[in-house]
Amino acid sequence: MFNLQAMEDRLSALLAHETHVGRRGLRLEALRPLHCLFATQGELLRRDFANMTGLGERTATPLIGNLLAAGLLRSDTSRGPVRFGIPMDGLLFLFPSLWPEAEADAAASA
């Protein structure tokens, strides 16, 4: 069985890395709703995702856009519900040692 706490820790590490190194506008406040989407494999309305971050609308809306651009969120439409996404550059954090190609790409770009 997959350990949900481990995934929360991995998502936290990914967001912390992005906050300090990636500079793609991702924030640690996205951890709770991202983990919820991963755990349920469901969808959230964008306003519900924003509310779960605890951020104001003016901060949460661009955050959702940045998460979509980074591939951590997916949506079928520009205003539709969001679901968890797995970006290629996040594989090293989310599923370490699962895909050696992801580690090789990360090492090559470092």
C-alpha positions in Angstrom: 0.0 0.0 0.0 1.2 3.5 -0.8 2.0 5.7 2.1 0.1 9.0 1.8 2.3 10.7 4.4 5.3 10.0 2.3 3.6 11.6 -0.7 2.8 14.7 1.4 6.4 14.9 2.4 7.5 14.6 -1.2 5.1 17.2 -2.4 6.3 19.5 0.4 9.9 19.0 -0.7 9.0 19.7 -4.3 7.2 22.9 -3.4 10.0 24.0 -1.1 12.5 23.4 -3.9 10.4 25.4 -6.3 10.0 28.2 -3.8 13.8 28.6 -3.3 15.2 27.4 -6.6 12.6 27.0 -9.3 11.2 30.4 -9.2 8.0 29.4 -11.1 5.7 31.1 -8.6 4.8 27.9 -6.7 4.1 28.3 -3.0 4.0 25.9 0.0 0.4 26.9 0.6 -0.5 24.7 -2.3 0.5 21.6 -0.3 -2.8 20.8 1.3 -5.0 21.0 -1.8 -2.4 19.2 -3.9 -2.2 16.4 -1.4 -6.0 16.2 -1.2 -6.2 15.8 -5.0 -3.5 13.2 -5.0 -5.2 11.2 -2.2 -8.7 11.3 -3.7 -7.7 11.3 -7.3 -10.7 13.6 -7.7 -11.2 17.1 -8.9 -11.8 20.4 -7.1 -13.4 23.6 -8.3 -10.8 26.3 -8.6 -12.4 28.4 -5.9 -12.3 25.4 -3.5 -8.7 24.8 -4.3 -8.0 28.5 -3.7 -9.9 28.3 -0.3 -7.8 25.3 0.8 -4.6 27.3 0.3 -5.7 29.9 2.8 -4.5 32.6 0.5 -6.6 35.5 -0.7 -8.1 35.4 -4.2 -5.5 37.8 -5.7 -2.7 35.5 -4.6 -4.4 32.1 -5.0 -5.5 32.7 -8.6 -2.0 33.2 -10.0 -0.8 30.3 -7.9 -3.3 28.0 -9.6 -2.1 29.3 -13.0 1.5 28.6 -12.0 0.6 25.1 -10.8 -1.2 24.4 -14.1 1.8 25.8 -16.1 4.2 23.6 -14.0 2.0 20.5 -14.6 1.1 19.9 -10.9 -2.5 20.6 -11.8 -4.5 19.6 -14.9 -7.8 20.9 -16.2 -9.8 20.3 -19.3 -10.8 24.0 -19.7 -9.5 27.3 -18.7 -12.1 27.7 -15.9 -12.9 24.1 -15.2 -12.1 22.0 -12.1 -8.5 21.0 -11.5 -7.0 17.6 -10.7 -3.6 16.4 -9.7 -0.9 16.3 -12.4 2.5 14.7 -12.5 5.0 16.8 -14.3 8.1 15.1 -15.8 10.4 17.4 -13.9 8.6 16.5 -10.7 9.2 12.7 -11.0 12.5 12.9 -9.0 10.7 14.3 -6.0 7.4 12.5 -6.2 8.6 9.0 -7.2 12.3 8.8 -6.4 14.3 6.0 -8.1 11.2 4.9 -10.0 12.3 6.2 -13.3 16.1 6.3 -13.8 15.6 8.6 -16.8 14.2 11.3 -14.6 17.2 11.1 -12.3 19.6 11.2 -15.3 17.8 14.3 -16.8 17.9 16.0 -13.4 21.6 15.3 -13.0 22.4 16.4 -16.5 20.6 19.8 -16.0 22.1 20.5 -12.6 
